[in-house]
């Protein structure tokens, strides 16, 4: 019996571009490198365990402009294998306008989702 394969779900920006892919629970960039993961509450964390935002309908990764309470860093899961995103993706669905209090992470703060070997939140080697 063949094992079922997990589906690759494109994550879009507000402009309609597929900038990330979800293979539950991992999130990958357009070239298939691991950049984050999602919890069962639809919260998105970076590969280093820092809170990034949440997955909205559409799907988009959104974040509140002002976060009132500190969100604790979570321990990242084990590094997954690289995936190979599809060459073509469906057109983005019609998405509602963003509230002034929300930002599109993949469009406005893409540096929050980086690979494990890059990013400004990495610990120093010293």
N, C-alpha and C positions, 0 to 999 in steps of 0.2 A: 504494500500500500504506500503510495507517495505521501510525503509529508506536505502539509499545506504551506504555501509561501505567504509571507506577510505582505500586505499591499503597501504601496508607496503612495502617500497622500501629499500632493503639492500644497505648500503654504505660500500664500500670495501677499504682495504688498498692496497698499491702497491704490496704486497705479495699475494693478492687474498683472504684475510680473511674478512668476514663480521663482522665489529667491531661496527657498528652503524646502526640505522634504521630511515628512514624518513617517518613520517606520517604527511604530509604537514599541517602546517608549522613547526611542532615540530621534534626534533631529539632526539632519545633515545639510550641508551647503550644496550649492549647485554642482560641485564636482565630486560629491559623495563623501566628504570628510565630516566626521562627527563634530558638531558644534554645540550640542545641548541635549536636554531631555525634558520630558513632560511628566508631571505627576498625575495621579488619578483625579485630582481637583483641577486639572487643566492649567497648572502653574508651570511656567517654563524656567529652567535653570541652565546656566552655562556649564561647560565641561569642568569648570573649577568649583561648581556648586553655588555660584552667586545667582540671586534672583534676577530674572530678566523681564518677565511680564507674564501674560496669560494668553491662552489660545482662545480667540473669539470665533464666532460663526463666520464663515467666509471661505476658508479659515485664514486668519491673520494673527500675528503676534503683536499684542497691544500692551501698553504700560501706562499707568497713571503718571502724569507730569510731576505731581508731588505725592510722595509716599510718606504718610504721617508716622508710621511706626517702623522700626527696624525689622527687617525680615532676616531670620537667621540663615546662615549658609548651610546648605545640605551636603551630605557626602555623596559625591557622584557615583553612579553605578560603574561596573567594569566597562572598559573600553570595548565597544562593539566592532565588528569587522566593517571594512569600508563597503559602501553600497554603490551601485551604479545606477544613477537616476535615469529615468526614461529620456529618450531623445526629444520627444514631444510631450506636451502636457495639455490638458483641456484648458479652454479659455476660462479666465477667472469669472466667478459668478458676480452678479450685481451686488455690491456691498453698500451698506448705509454709510453716510458721512460720519466722520469721527466727531465726537464731542470735543470741546476745547480742552477738557481735562485729560484726554487720552492722546498718546502718540503711537505711531506705527514704528515698532522697533526695527524691523528689517529695512525700512526706508530712512528713518531719522537717526537711529542709534545702532547701526549694524555691528559696530565694534563690540557690543555687549555679547554677541554670539561669535566666538572665535574658536579656532582649533586649539587643541591641547598644547601645542608647541608655540603659541603666540598669545598676544593679549596683554593689556596693561595691568590686569589683576593677578598675574602670576607672581609667585613668591620669588624673591631674589635668591641668587645662588650663594651669596655670601653668608 
